[in-house]
Amino acid sequence: MPQNHKNSLKTLGPLAASLVTTLHDRNRVLFDAREVKAITGLSDASARSFVRSLVDRGVVARLKPGLFILVPFELGKETEYMGHPWLVAKAMAGGDDYYLSHGTAMEAHQMITQPQLVVYVSTPNPKRTRSIMGTEFRFVRCAKKHLFGIEEHWATKQAKAKVSDIDRTVLDGLKQPEYCGGITEVAKGLWMQREKISPDRLVEYALRLNVGAVLRRLGYLLDLYELGTDKTATALTNQLTNTYVPLDPILPSQGRHLHRWRLRLNVEPEELLSVVRT
């Protein structure tokens, strides 16, 4: 522990200093009331009261009922401290399977230029949307069998969080563009990171997800940006039924029908191609 942290510990009581030191040693910046009880040996009621006093003193900040974060000593008595939102999202998943997805994953893969004010978390057990210190945490249902294409990213120098890999991020965007700012933003991200994206893996993942709208939108964008091959196109067209879906489900269902991909083009190709020229 750095010297300034050790000096700061001297101003805490022995019990608080012991708790803070133990949490630091365990690399537990985020912690819950049960850990406080286990580390301090206090009863439920005493542990709750003890943590309340630490919040009042700005040693820890309360993120939601039962979930707390250590405030870095250099911030002093700061009660409005959240830490890295990815790690808060991980803690809010509460030990369930999860991964950071949609707009959050696009930000992680540098597929967007706008900062995100919502953290998207895909999990088989969604929780209710919660806002913490100006950041919204939104949970999206993901079937257990669809928990694939996930990797770990460093959120801080000490801690990682699970994030969809770049190809899975594209597919989640094609499935639910509303969590990414619309199909145009997803297309833009695909084009921006085209060197890192694998058309073969995109198709493999799309077939595994087996969502008709995703197969159609992916095939269309690979065609439009000339990123696919005859092989990837055939693998996708073989799975299509005769139903047409809108290219962007957020927008009104209008525009011409494209038979090859069974799509209603309610976003003009010109709009999607404009990113190639910028």
N, C-alpha and C positions, 0 to 999 in steps of 0.2 A: 504494500500500500504506500503511495507517495507520502513524503514528509508532511505536506500541507494537510493531507487527510488525517495523518496521525495527530497533528496539532489540533485539528478541529474536533477529533474524538475526545480530547481532554475536556472540552466544554460540555460534553454530554454526560449524563449520569452513567454509572457502571453498567446498568442493565441495557440502556440504549446503545452505549458504545459496543457492548458485547453483541447485540443484535446486528448493528451496522457492520461490524467486523466480520461476523459469521456470514452474513449475506454477501459481502464483498468476496470473501474467501471462496464461497460457493458459486460466485459469478451470477448471483441472483439479484439483478437490479429490480426486476418486477417480482413481487411476492404477494402471498395472500395471508389472511388472518390465521389459517391453520399453521403456517410456518412460524409465525410470531409466537404462537402458543407452544409449538414444539421446541423452538430455540430458547425461549425465556422460561418455560415451565409454568407460566401463569395459567390461571383458569380462563375459561371462555370470556367471562365478564371483565376480568382484569386485563386480559390481552386486548380486548376491544377498547377499553379505557386508555390503556398504554399507547396504542397506535393513534388514538384520537389526539393524545397529548403531543405525539411526534408530528402529526399533521399540523397542529396549532403552532408548533415551533418551526415549521418549515423544513424539518429533517426528511420527511417523506411527503409525497403528494398522493391524494386519493383519486384513483381513476374511475372507479365505480364501486358499488358496495362490495366490500371484501377484497378488492384488488388495489394494491399500492405500488408506488415506485420510489426508490431512493433518489432524493434530489442531490445532484453533484455538489460537493462542499463549496466549490468556487462560486456557485450561484447564491450562496447565503440563504437567508430565510425566504425561500421562493415557494409559494403554494400552488402557482399555476405552471407546473412543469409536467410534461407528458413523456419525455424521452422519445425514442424513435418509434413512429407510428406502426412500423412493421412488427416490432416486438410487442407492442400493446395488442395488436391484432392476434398475434400468436398466443399471447396470454389469455385473450378473450375467447379463443377457440377452446380453452379449458382442457387441453389434453386430447381433444378430438382430432381426427384426421382433418387436415386443412391445407390450402395453399393460397397464396396471394394471386389474384387473377385480374382479368379484364383491364380496366384503365390503370390499376396499380402495377400489374405486370408489364403493361406497355411502357410505363414510366421506367420500370427497372431495366427494361431492354432498350431504352432510349429510342422508343418508337413514336414518341409525342414530344411536342415542344412546350406544351402548357403544363404548369404545375397542377397536381391533382388535389382536390379538397376532400375527396371520398376515398377511403381505403376499402377495396373489394376483397372479400375473403370467401373462397369456395369451400364448402364443407358438406358432408352428408347430413349434418345436424345443425341447420341454420339457427342462429339466435336472432333476437330482434335488433333492428338498426339502433345504434346508439351514437350520440354525439359527445365527444370528449374534447374540451378546450378548443372548439372550432373545427375539429376534424370529425367527419362522419365515418363510422365503421358499418359497412353494409355486408350482410352475409347472404351468399347466393347458394341455393341448393345444388349439390353435385352428387350423383349416384355413386356409391362406393366403387362400382365396377369401372367408373370413369376417372378414378384417381390415378392417372398416369401422365407422363410427360411433365414431371415435376423435378426441380433441382433446388439446391440450397444457395442462397445469396447472403453475403455478409451485410448485415444491417449496420453493425458497428464493428470495431476492431475485435470485440470479444464474442459477439453473438450473431447467429445466422437465423434466417427465416426461410420457409419453403415458398418458392415462386414457380409458376408454370414456366416451362422452357419456352424459347422463342416461337417454336412451331405450334405448341399447344396454345400459347397466348393468341396467336392469329385465329385459331379455330374457335376459342371461347368468344373472341370478338365477332366472328361470323355467326355464331349461334345466338349471341345476345348483344348486338351492336349498341343497344341502349345504355349498356354499362361502360361504353368506350367513347361515347360522343357521336355515335352513328357510323354507318358503313363507310362513309368517306374517310373518317379518321382511321378506321381499321385498314382500309386500302392504302392510305398514306403511310401508315406504319409498316405495312408489308413491303411497300416500295422502298422506303428509307433503309430498311435492314435486309434488302433482298440478297446481299452477299452472304449473310449469316443464316438465311432460311433455306431449308431443304425441301424442294417440291415433293420428293419421294416420301419424306417423313410426314409432310403435311397430308398427303393422300393416305398414307398408312394410318395416321391418327384419325383422319376423317372417316375412314371405313370402320375403324374401331368404335368411334362414337356413334356412327350409323344414324345421323340426323339428316333427313332429306334436304332441309334448307341449307345446312352447312356444305353438303356435297355440291349443291347447285352454285352457291355463292363462291365457293373455293374454285370450282372449275372455271367459272366466268372470269374471276380476277386473274387466275393463272394464264388464261387465254389473252385477256386484255393487256397484261403487262409482258406477255411473251416469256413467261417464266417456266411454263410447263412443257411437257413433251407429248407426243402421240400416245405414249404408254400411260402417262398419268391421266390424260384426258379420257382414254378408253376405260381405265379402271373406275373413273367416276361416272361416266355416261352409262356404263353397264348397270349401275345401281339406281338409276332414276325411274320414277313412276311418271305418269302423265299429268300429275298435279302441278300447277304453277304457283310459285310463292313470290312475294315482293323481294326485290334486291335489298331494300332497307325497310324492315318491319316498322320503324318509327314513323315513316312518311306515309302519306295517303297512297292507296293502291291504285296508281294510274301509270300511264306510259305504255310503250309497246311491249308485246310478248316476244320473248326470244326462245324459239323452239329448242335449239341445241341444249340449253341449260334449264329449260322449263322455268324461266324467270320472267317476272314483270319488271321491266327496267324503269323503276320510279326514281332513279338517279341517272342523269345523262352520262354516257361514257366520256364525253368531253370533260365533265367535272372531275371524273376519276383520273383521266389522262393528264389533267393540268399539273398534277404533282410531278409527273415525269419531266416537265419542262421548267420546274422551279429549282 
